[in-house]
Amino acid sequence: MERLSLLFIVFLFSNSFFSQKETSSNILENQELIDFLSKKKNINYLNKSGYYFLEIPKEKSFSNRLAGTISIGDTSKLDIDKMDVDFLMNDYQYYLVSNWNTLLVLKSINHLKNEMKTVE
């Protein structure tokens, strides 16, 4: 019985340890994202090169990758900062543009940082 209790306690502590580690990692990632998006030059780059449009793949299922559905009126006046979309640090985001039947693809922040380094 003591052995079972000891195993249970070890399990509880290890679980909380890994949860705290994940939470700390997420907080750092969120702060890095906030820092990136708070700079005007980065927002300007996002509006110019932070996204692209893609035809909906016919042979591939994409619905499990969708972050949401949006509607875009005029791409010449597209301000990505004012849209209801979210950038991620390490992953692309896919949004269905319902009125065009196409996908809006947001590049990851890390990908954009690498692009910006090569441009400077």
Helices and strands as residue ranges (DSSP letters): H 2-37, H 40-49, E 51-55, G 63-65, E 66-70, G 75-77, G 80-82, E 93-97, E 102-106, H 109-119
